[in-house]
Amino acid sequence: MTLPHGPDTRSRLLGAAADLIAASPGQDVPLRAICDRAAVRLPTLYHFFGSKDGLISAVIDHGFDLYLAVKRTHESTGDPVQDLREGWDAHVAFGLENPGFYALMYGQVAPGSSPAAQERPGRLLLQLMREADRQGRLVVSPEQAAAHLLAANVGVTLRQITLARADPDLSAAMREASLSAITGMSPARKAASDLPTDAARLLAHLSDAAPLLGNAETALLATWLSRIAHDSGAGSDPRVDGRSGTSVPDPRGRVGRER
């Protein structure tokens, strides 16, 4: 990640530090190298940032600015749990794309303290958790849920950075396990709860399969799907009614009534 270099000296120093840190994840970057890249002398760096720690803190703030800018590009789905799922994936992607900055943002640990900039994404996460709790989707407090999800998200991201390779299967498994822990919804229960909706969705597009299956097979499949959708409460569409007869598409693209 390259931060924008402004015309002023402070921006040049921040840009130089950002570029060198991004190019050498996990390695110590000498202050003189940063000054040489910014074409300034060491006293100038101390003038603006006071110390190397001051410079690093400023770089971390910029990293969180970019991270939040990326998050703002993701629109809400209207479902807080799905937003948490997508937020997890965006978090991991940011870390893998910016390992040097991510290591500073979440991997540089000092007992009893954390970068103040971490509070900004933390507030957004807690806001989502409170909305999920308001909808009755959590089995723990919003605060505990936020801490649980963030710890797991950071851990799986740092592991992939440490190994220098993406592991999408591990990330997805950790994500779903963490969501299961805070919502009480196991993957198996989630799959069962989604089944009626999936059945209704498939039934609505059954005409696409009719030319392949034939009339009798299409009608039989429509009956099964309508029972799953209707008996589980997803059959609000008048076309989905396993008791009164299901509207099924025939192979020629017309819709007929199953007898």
Secondary structure as UniProt FT lines:
FT   HELIX           9..23
FT   TURN            25..26
FT   HELIX           31..38
FT   HELIX           42..49
FT   HELIX           52..72
FT   HELIX           80..97
FT   HELIX           99..102
FT   HELIX           103..107
FT   TURN            111..112
FT   HELIX           116..118
FT   HELIX           119..134
FT   TURN            135..136
FT   HELIX           142..163
FT   HELIX           168..183
FT   HELIX           187..204
FT   HELIX           206..208
FT   HELIX           210..213
FT   HELIX           215..231
FT   TURN            232..233
FT   TURN            238..239
FT   TURN            242..244
FT   STRAND          247..249
FT   TURN            251..252
FT   STRAND          255..257
//
